C-alpha cells in the first residue's frame, strides 16, 4: 500500500473541541490512528 501525505489545517484539530465538528474530526483522527483513512 502506498503511503500518502496529508495536510491537516489547525481547524481540524480545533474541530475536536467544537460540538458541531467534533464527530467528523474524531472520526478523521481515529482513521489516521487505525491506518484506515479512505482516500479518493
PDB file of N, CA, C, O and CB in Angstrom:
ATOM      1  N   UNK A   1       0.847  -1.172   0.000  1.00  0.00           N
ATOM      2  CA  UNK A   1       0.000   0.000   0.000  1.00  0.00           C
ATOM      3  C   UNK A   1       0.893   1.236   0.000  1.00  0.00           C
ATOM      4  O   UNK A   1       1.905   1.292   0.699  1.00  0.00           O
ATOM      5  CB  UNK A   1      -0.964  -0.002   1.220  1.00  0.00           C
ATOM      6  N   UNK A   2       0.506   2.201  -0.782  1.00  0.00           N
ATOM      7  CA  UNK A   2       1.268   3.436  -0.895  1.00  0.00           C
ATOM      8  C   UNK A   2       0.882   4.394   0.227  1.00  0.00           C
ATOM      9  O   UNK A   2      -0.301   4.600   0.495  1.00  0.00           O
ATOM     10  CB  UNK A   2       1.040   4.092  -2.270  1.00  0.00           C
ATOM     11  N   UNK A   3       1.876   4.972   0.876  1.00  0.00           N
ATOM     12  CA  UNK A   3       1.604   5.970   1.914  1.00  0.00           C
ATOM     13  C   UNK A   3       1.345   7.309   1.246  1.00  0.00           C
ATOM     14  O   UNK A   3       1.941   7.632   0.218  1.00  0.00           O
ATOM     15  CB  UNK A   3       2.788   6.076   2.926  1.00  0.00           C
ATOM     16  N   UNK A   4       0.449   8.084   1.844  1.00  0.00           N
ATOM     17  CA  UNK A   4       0.149   9.409   1.328  1.00  0.00           C
ATOM     18  C   UNK A   4       0.472  10.456   2.372  1.00  0.00           C
ATOM     19  O   UNK A   4       0.493  10.171   3.569  1.00  0.00           O
ATOM     20  CB  UNK A   4      -1.315   9.510   0.902  1.00  0.00           C
ATOM     21  N   UNK A   5       0.718  11.651   1.917  1.00  0.00           N
ATOM     22  CA  UNK A   5       0.905  12.773   2.820  1.00  0.00           C
ATOM     23  C   UNK A   5      -0.414  13.512   2.956  1.00  0.00           C
ATOM     24  O   UNK A   5      -1.158  13.647   1.985  1.00  0.00           O
ATOM     25  CB  UNK A   5       2.024  13.720   2.317  1.00  0.00           C
ATOM     26  N   UNK A   6      -0.700  13.983   4.139  1.00  0.00           N
ATOM     27  CA  UNK A   6      -1.948  14.697   4.384  1.00  0.00           C
ATOM     28  C   UNK A   6      -1.624  15.993   5.105  1.00  0.00           C
ATOM     29  O   UNK A   6      -0.934  15.995   6.125  1.00  0.00           O
ATOM     30  CB  UNK A   6      -2.947  13.831   5.211  1.00  0.00           C
ATOM     31  N   UNK A   7      -2.125  17.089   4.568  1.00  0.00           N
ATOM     32  CA  UNK A   7      -2.009  18.374   5.241  1.00  0.00           C
ATOM     33  C   UNK A   7      -3.255  18.572   6.089  1.00  0.00           C
ATOM     34  O   UNK A   7      -4.371  18.549   5.569  1.00  0.00           O
ATOM     35  CB  UNK A   7      -1.827  19.543   4.219  1.00  0.00           C
ATOM     36  N   UNK A   8      -3.075  18.765   7.384  1.00  0.00           N
ATOM     37  CA  UNK A   8      -4.216  18.966   8.280  1.00  0.00           C
ATOM     38  C   UNK A   8      -4.125  20.372   8.851  1.00  0.00           C
ATOM     39  O   UNK A   8      -3.195  20.707   9.585  1.00  0.00           O
ATOM     40  CB  UNK A   8      -4.244  17.892   9.426  1.00  0.00           C
ATOM     41  N   UNK A   9      -5.103  21.180   8.502  1.00  0.00           N
ATOM     42  CA  UNK A   9      -5.171  22.545   8.990  1.00  0.00           C
ATOM     43  C   UNK A   9      -5.482  22.530  10.484  1.00  0.00           C
ATOM     44  O   UNK A   9      -6.054  21.566  10.992  1.00  0.00           O
ATOM     45  CB  UNK A   9      -6.233  23.359   8.211  1.00  0.00           C
ATOM     46  N   UNK A  10      -5.114  23.577  11.172  1.00  0.00           N
ATOM     47  CA  UNK A  10      -5.364  23.640  12.616  1.00  0.00           C
ATOM     48  C   UNK A  10      -6.856  23.579  12.949  1.00  0.00           C
ATOM     49  O   UNK A  10      -7.228  23.209  14.062  1.00  0.00           O
ATOM     50  CB  UNK A  10      -4.763  24.916  13.192  1.00  0.00           C
ATOM     51  N   UNK A  11      -7.705  23.938  11.993  1.00  0.00           N
ATOM     52  CA  UNK A  11      -9.141  23.888  12.261  1.00  0.00           C
ATOM     53  C   UNK A  11      -9.630  22.460  12.463  1.00  0.00           C
ATOM     54  O   UNK A  11     -10.641  22.250  13.134  1.00  0.00           O
ATOM     55  CB  UNK A  11      -9.909  24.539  11.123  1.00  0.00           C
ATOM     56  N   UNK A  12      -8.935  21.473  11.899  1.00  0.00           N
ATOM     57  CA  UNK A  12      -9.321  20.075  12.108  1.00  0.00           C
ATOM     58  C   UNK A  12      -9.023  19.684  13.551  1.00  0.00           C
ATOM     59  O   UNK A  12      -9.822  18.996  14.186  1.00  0.00           O
ATOM     60  CB  UNK A  12      -8.572  19.132  11.116  1.00  0.00           C
ATOM     61  N   UNK A  13      -7.890  20.116  14.065  1.00  0.00           N
ATOM     62  CA  UNK A  13      -7.569  19.860  15.471  1.00  0.00           C
ATOM     63  C   UNK A  13      -8.560  20.577  16.381  1.00  0.00           C
ATOM     64  O   UNK A  13      -9.053  19.996  17.347  1.00  0.00           O
ATOM     65  CB  UNK A  13      -6.127  20.308  15.792  1.00  0.00           C
ATOM     66  N   UNK A  14      -8.850  21.839  16.073  1.00  0.00           N
ATOM     67  CA  UNK A  14      -9.804  22.606  16.862  1.00  0.00           C
ATOM     68  C   UNK A  14     -11.211  22.021  16.790  1.00  0.00           C
ATOM     69  O   UNK A  14     -11.998  22.152  17.728  1.00  0.00           O
ATOM     70  CB  UNK A  14      -9.822  24.045  16.396  1.00  0.00           C
ATOM     71  N   UNK A  15     -11.516  21.374  15.664  1.00  0.00           N
ATOM     72  CA  UNK A  15     -12.832  20.775  15.497  1.00  0.00           C
ATOM     73  C   UNK A  15     -13.128  19.687  16.503  1.00  0.00           C
ATOM     74  O   UNK A  15     -14.291  19.381  16.763  1.00  0.00           O
ATOM     75  CB  UNK A  15     -12.963  20.223  14.127  1.00  0.00           C
ATOM     76  N   UNK A  16     -12.095  19.099  17.070  1.00  0.00           N
ATOM     77  CA  UNK A  16     -12.320  18.060  18.082  1.00  0.00           C
ATOM     78  C   UNK A  16     -12.942  18.641  19.344  1.00  0.00           C
ATOM     79  O   UNK A  16     -13.542  17.915  20.137  1.00  0.00           O
ATOM     80  CB  UNK A  16     -11.005  17.356  18.428  1.00  0.00           C
ATOM     81  N   UNK A  17     -12.799  19.950  19.527  1.00  0.00           N
ATOM     82  CA  UNK A  17     -13.325  20.612  20.723  1.00  0.00           C
ATOM     83  C   UNK A  17     -14.619  21.376  20.445  1.00  0.00           C
ATOM     84  O   UNK A  17     -15.194  21.981  21.350  1.00  0.00           O
ATOM     85  CB  UNK A  17     -12.285  21.563  21.286  1.00  0.00           C
ATOM     86  N   UNK A  18     -15.075  21.345  19.192  1.00  0.00           N
ATOM     87  CA  UNK A  18     -16.276  22.080  18.787  1.00  0.00           C
ATOM     88  C   UNK A  18     -17.418  21.091  18.572  1.00  0.00           C
ATOM     89  O   UNK A  18     -17.287  20.147  17.793  1.00  0.00           O
ATOM     90  CB  UNK A  18     -16.015  22.913  17.491  1.00  0.00           C
ATOM     91  N   UNK A  19     -18.526  21.307  19.256  1.00  0.00           N
ATOM     92  CA  UNK A  19     -19.646  20.366  19.193  1.00  0.00           C
ATOM     93  C   UNK A  19     -20.096  20.096  17.756  1.00  0.00           C
ATOM     94  O   UNK A  19     -20.434  18.962  17.417  1.00  0.00           O
ATOM     95  CB  UNK A  19     -20.818  20.900  20.004  1.00  0.00           C
ATOM     96  N   UNK A  20     -20.100  21.118  16.922  1.00  0.00           N
ATOM     97  CA  UNK A  20     -20.584  20.973  15.545  1.00  0.00           C
ATOM     98  C   UNK A  20     -19.676  20.061  14.708  1.00  0.00           C
ATOM     99  O   UNK A  20     -20.171  19.324  13.855  1.00  0.00           O
ATOM    100  CB  UNK A  20     -20.689  22.348  14.881  1.00  0.00           C
ATOM    101  N   UNK A  21     -18.368  20.099  14.936  1.00  0.00           N
ATOM    102  CA  UNK A  21     -17.426  19.370  14.101  1.00  0.00           C
ATOM    103  C   UNK A  21     -16.728  18.214  14.809  1.00  0.00           C
ATOM    104  O   UNK A  21     -15.914  17.515  14.204  1.00  0.00           O
ATOM    105  CB  UNK A  21     -16.406  20.309  13.581  1.00  0.00           C
ATOM    106  N   UNK A  22     -17.037  18.013  16.066  1.00  0.00           N
ATOM    107  CA  UNK A  22     -16.334  17.019  16.867  1.00  0.00           C
ATOM    108  C   UNK A  22     -16.412  15.606  16.283  1.00  0.00           C
ATOM    109  O   UNK A  22     -15.395  14.915  16.204  1.00  0.00           O
ATOM    110  CB  UNK A  22     -16.891  17.016  18.263  1.00  0.00           C
ATOM    111  N   UNK A  23     -17.589  15.176  15.880  1.00  0.00           N
ATOM    112  CA  UNK A  23     -17.747  13.808  15.374  1.00  0.00           C
ATOM    113  C   UNK A  23     -16.886  13.567  14.132  1.00  0.00           C
ATOM    114  O   UNK A  23     -16.194  12.552  14.049  1.00  0.00           O
ATOM    115  CB  UNK A  23     -19.220  13.530  15.050  1.00  0.00           C
ATOM    116  N   UNK A  24     -16.922  14.476  13.185  1.00  0.00           N
ATOM    117  CA  UNK A  24     -16.149  14.311  11.956  1.00  0.00           C
ATOM    118  C   UNK A  24     -14.646  14.373  12.232  1.00  0.00           C
ATOM    119  O   UNK A  24     -13.877  13.593  11.671  1.00  0.00           O
ATOM    120  CB  UNK A  24     -16.540  15.384  10.937  1.00  0.00           C
ATOM    121  N   UNK A  25     -14.230  15.300  13.098  1.00  0.00           N
ATOM    122  CA  UNK A  25     -12.813  15.420  13.422  1.00  0.00           C
ATOM    123  C   UNK A  25     -12.305  14.176  14.147  1.00  0.00           C
ATOM    124  O   UNK A  25     -11.226  13.672  13.837  1.00  0.00           O
ATOM    125  CB  UNK A  25     -12.569  16.663  14.277  1.00  0.00           C
ATOM    126  N   UNK A  26     -13.075  13.687  15.101  1.00  0.00           N
ATOM    127  CA  UNK A  26     -12.678  12.473  15.826  1.00  0.00           C
ATOM    128  C   UNK A  26     -12.611  11.275  14.891  1.00  0.00           C
ATOM    129  O   UNK A  26     -11.703  10.450  14.997  1.00  0.00           O
ATOM    130  CB  UNK A  26     -13.656  12.186  16.972  1.00  0.00           C
ATOM    131  N   UNK A  27     -13.577  11.178  13.971  1.00  0.00           N
ATOM    132  CA  UNK A  27     -13.578  10.084  13.006  1.00  0.00           C
ATOM    133  C   UNK A  27     -12.317  10.129  12.136  1.00  0.00           C
ATOM    134  O   UNK A  27     -11.707   9.093  11.867  1.00  0.00           O
ATOM    135  CB  UNK A  27     -14.841  10.148  12.125  1.00  0.00           C
ATOM    136  N   UNK A  28     -11.930  11.333  11.697  1.00  0.00           N
ATOM    137  CA  UNK A  28     -10.710  11.502  10.911  1.00  0.00           C
ATOM    138  C   UNK A  28      -9.495  11.000  11.685  1.00  0.00           C
ATOM    139  O   UNK A  28      -8.724  10.192  11.166  1.00  0.00           O
ATOM    140  CB  UNK A  28     -10.519  12.976  10.522  1.00  0.00           C
ATOM    141  N   UNK A  29      -9.318  11.469  12.920  1.00  0.00           N
ATOM    142  CA  UNK A  29      -8.154  11.077  13.709  1.00  0.00           C
ATOM    143  C   UNK A  29      -8.171   9.591  14.056  1.00  0.00           C
ATOM    144  O   UNK A  29      -7.117   8.956  14.088  1.00  0.00           O
ATOM    145  CB  UNK A  29      -8.087  11.902  14.980  1.00  0.00           C
ATOM    146  N   UNK A  30      -9.331   9.037  14.312  1.00  0.00           N
ATOM    147  CA  UNK A  30      -9.424   7.598  14.577  1.00  0.00           C
ATOM    148  C   UNK A  30      -8.991   6.791  13.354  1.00  0.00           C
ATOM    149  O   UNK A  30      -8.310   5.775  13.494  1.00  0.00           O
ATOM    150  CB  UNK A  30     -10.859   7.216  14.982  1.00  0.00           C
ATOM    151  N   UNK A  31      -9.382   7.234  12.158  1.00  0.00           N
ATOM    152  CA  UNK A  31      -8.988   6.534  10.931  1.00  0.00           C
ATOM    153  C   UNK A  31      -7.488   6.661  10.692  1.00  0.00           C
ATOM    154  O   UNK A  31      -6.847   5.714  10.237  1.00  0.00           O
ATOM    155  CB  UNK A  31      -9.764   7.087   9.721  1.00  0.00           C
ATOM    156  N   UNK A  32      -6.931   7.821  10.997  1.00  0.00           N
ATOM    157  CA  UNK A  32      -5.479   8.002  10.848  1.00  0.00           C
ATOM    158  C   UNK A  32      -4.747   7.053  11.789  1.00  0.00           C
ATOM    159  O   UNK A  32      -3.810   6.370  11.375  1.00  0.00           O
ATOM    160  CB  UNK A  32      -5.068   9.478  11.135  1.00  0.00           C
ATOM    161  N   UNK A  33      -5.168   7.005  13.061  1.00  0.00           N
ATOM    162  CA  UNK A  33      -4.519   6.126  14.029  1.00  0.00           C
ATOM    163  C   UNK A  33      -4.624   4.648  13.636  1.00  0.00           C
ATOM    164  O   UNK A  33      -3.682   3.876  13.817  1.00  0.00           O
ATOM    165  CB  UNK A  33      -5.128   6.338  15.405  1.00  0.00           C
ATOM    166  N   UNK A  34      -5.771   4.276  13.104  1.00  0.00           N
ATOM    167  CA  UNK A  34      -6.004   2.876  12.732  1.00  0.00           C
ATOM    168  C   UNK A  34      -5.380   2.513  11.382  1.00  0.00           C
ATOM    169  O   UNK A  34      -5.290   1.337  11.030  1.00  0.00           O
ATOM    170  CB  UNK A  34      -7.496   2.597  12.691  1.00  0.00           C
ATOM    171  N   UNK A  35      -4.954   3.520  10.639  1.00  0.00           N
ATOM    172  CA  UNK A  35      -4.384   3.255   9.314  1.00  0.00           C
ATOM    173  C   UNK A  35      -5.437   2.914   8.277  1.00  0.00           C
ATOM    174  O   UNK A  35      -5.143   2.259   7.278  1.00  0.00           O
ATOM    175  CB  UNK A  35      -3.388   2.131   9.398  1.00  0.00           C
ATOM    176  N   UNK A  36      -6.663   3.357   8.512  1.00  0.00           N
ATOM    177  CA  UNK A  36      -7.753   3.024   7.599  1.00  0.00           C
ATOM    178  C   UNK A  36      -8.347   4.244   6.917  1.00  0.00           C
ATOM    179  O   UNK A  36      -9.482   4.192   6.443  1.00  0.00           O
ATOM    180  CB  UNK A  36      -8.831   2.291   8.339  1.00  0.00           C
ATOM    181  N   UNK A  37      -7.605   5.338   6.858  1.00  0.00           N
ATOM    182  CA  UNK A  37      -8.098   6.564   6.234  1.00  0.00           C
ATOM    183  C   UNK A  37      -8.378   6.297   4.765  1.00  0.00           C
ATOM    184  O   UNK A  37      -7.484   5.912   4.012  1.00  0.00           O
ATOM    185  CB  UNK A  37      -7.080   7.726   6.397  1.00  0.00           C
ATOM    186  N   UNK A  38      -9.622   6.501   4.366  1.00  0.00           N
ATOM    187  CA  UNK A  38     -10.001   6.318   2.962  1.00  0.00           C
ATOM    188  C   UNK A  38      -9.634   7.537   2.158  1.00  0.00           C
ATOM    189  O   UNK A  38      -9.895   8.664   2.579  1.00  0.00           O
ATOM    190  CB  UNK A  38     -11.498   6.032   2.829  1.00  0.00           C
ATOM    191  N   UNK A  39      -9.032   7.329   1.004  1.00  0.00           N
ATOM    192  CA  UNK A  39      -8.647   8.435   0.141  1.00  0.00           C
ATOM    193  C   UNK A  39      -9.394   8.345  -1.175  1.00  0.00           C
ATOM    194  O   UNK A  39      -9.878   7.283  -1.565  1.00  0.00           O
ATOM    195  CB  UNK A  39      -7.130   8.442  -0.099  1.00  0.00           C
ATOM    196  N   UNK A  40      -9.475   9.459  -1.838  1.00  0.00           N
ATOM    197  CA  UNK A  40     -10.146   9.499  -3.147  1.00  0.00           C
ATOM    198  C   UNK A  40      -9.174   9.169  -4.247  1.00  0.00           C
ATOM    199  O   UNK A  40      -9.551   9.152  -5.418  1.00  0.00           O
ATOM    200  CB  UNK A  40     -10.775  10.871  -3.401  1.00  0.00           C
TER     201      UNK A  40
END
